[in-house]
């Protein structure tokens, strides 16, 4: 993945890409995710433009987190971290995230892969990018 992204990026979004490549193969993963981006706001924009950014979780969806303090011209939605939905119920969503930590809440640039759990109404959840698995 280094050839695709370079070495100076936070890697939470790259981790999502890697998981999809391992699960679906390179070409299918690229189609499901709309290409490769190490920049989380760009990944969210792809899902938003395709009408695939949802408010409710689904298995395999890419979860996006935001913080209003991170809003800037390059981050108009304040999106700054991402992961994958591995389970959910009526109250919680469970994720696996890269470049985070095992501490509670969203931790960007934490340097490890961790399984995390958030209430569905957690204020930092922006939405869920749901690939079109039928296409």
C-alpha positions in Angstrom: 0.0 0.0 0.0 3.0 2.3 0.5 3.3 2.8 -3.3 -0.3 3.9 -3.5 -0.3 6.3 -0.6 3.2 7.3 0.3 4.4 7.2 3.9 3.2 10.5 5.4 -0.5 9.7 5.9 -2.4 8.7 9.0 -3.4 5.1 8.2 -6.9 4.5 9.5 -8.4 4.7 6.0 -5.6 2.6 4.5 -6.5 -0.1 7.1 -10.1 -0.1 5.7 -8.7 -0.5 2.2 -6.4 -3.3 3.3 -9.3 -5.2 5.0 -11.4 -4.9 1.8 -8.5 -6.1 -0.4 -8.0 -9.1 1.9 -11.7 -9.9 1.9 -12.6 -9.3 -1.8 -9.4 -9.0 -3.8 -7.8 -5.9 -5.3 -10.2 -5.1 -8.1 -13.5 -5.8 -6.3 -12.3 -3.9 -3.2 -11.3 -0.9 -5.4 -14.8 -0.9 -7.0 -16.6 -1.3 -3.6 -14.7 1.6 -2.1 -14.7 3.8 -5.1 -10.9 3.7 -5.5 -8.1 4.3 -3.0 -7.8 7.3 -0.7 -5.7 7.7 2.4 -7.7 10.8 3.2 -10.8 9.9 5.2 -12.9 12.9 4.1 -12.4 11.8 0.4 -13.6 8.3 1.2 -16.7 9.7 2.9 -17.4 12.1 -0.1 -17.3 9.1 -2.4 -20.1 7.4 -0.5 -22.0 10.6 -0.1 -21.9 11.4 -3.9 -23.1 7.9 -4.7 -26.0 8.1 -2.2 -24.3 5.3 -0.1 -23.7 7.3 3.1 -26.2 6.0 5.6 -27.2 7.0 9.1 -27.7 3.4 10.3 -24.9 0.8 10.4 -24.6 -2.3 8.3 -22.1 -5.1 8.5 -19.0 -4.3 6.5 -19.8 -0.6 6.3 -17.1 2.0 6.6 -17.9 4.1 9.7 -16.9 7.8 9.6 -16.3 9.9 12.7 -16.3 13.7 12.8 -15.5 16.5 15.2 -16.8 20.0 14.6 -13.5 21.4 15.9 -11.8 19.7 12.8 -14.0 21.6 10.2 -11.7 23.4 7.7 -11.7 24.0 4.0 -10.1 20.6 3.4 -12.5 18.9 5.9 -15.8 20.6 5.4 -17.6 17.9 7.4 -15.0 17.6 10.1 -14.5 13.9 9.2 -11.2 12.7 10.7 -11.3 9.0 11.5 -12.7 5.8 10.1 -13.1 2.0 10.7 -15.2 -1.0 9.7 -18.5 -2.1 11.3 -18.1 -5.7 12.5 -21.4 -5.9 14.4 -24.2 -3.8 15.8 -27.5 -4.2 17.7 -30.2 -1.8 18.8 -27.9 0.1 21.1 -24.3 -0.2 20.0 -22.0 -0.5 16.9 -18.8 -2.5 17.2 -15.9 -1.6 14.9 -12.4 -2.6 14.1 -10.2 0.4 13.4 -6.6 1.0 12.3 -4.4 3.8 13.8 -6.3 4.0 17.0 -5.9 2.7 20.5 -7.8 0.6 23.0 -8.9 3.7 25.0 -12.6 4.4 24.9 -13.9 6.8 22.3 -12.5 7.8 19.0 -8.7 7.9 19.1 -7.0 9.1 15.9 -3.4 8.3 15.3 -3.2 5.9 18.2 -0.8 3.6 16.3 -2.6 0.2 16.7 -5.5 -1.8 15.5 -8.3 -2.2 18.0 -11.9 -3.4 18.3 -14.1 -0.6 19.6 -17.7 -0.2 20.7 -19.8 3.0 20.5 -23.5 3.8 21.4 -25.5 4.2 18.2 -26.2 7.8 19.2 -22.6 8.6 19.8 -22.1 12.3 18.9 -19.0 11.7 16.8 -20.5 9.2 14.3 -21.0 11.1 11.0 -22.4 8.1 9.1 -21.7 4.8 7.4 -20.4 4.2 3.9 -22.2 1.2 2.7 -20.7 -0.3 -0.5 -23.0 -1.5 -3.2 -22.3 -5.2 -2.8 -25.0 -6.0 -5.4 -23.2 -4.2 -8.3 
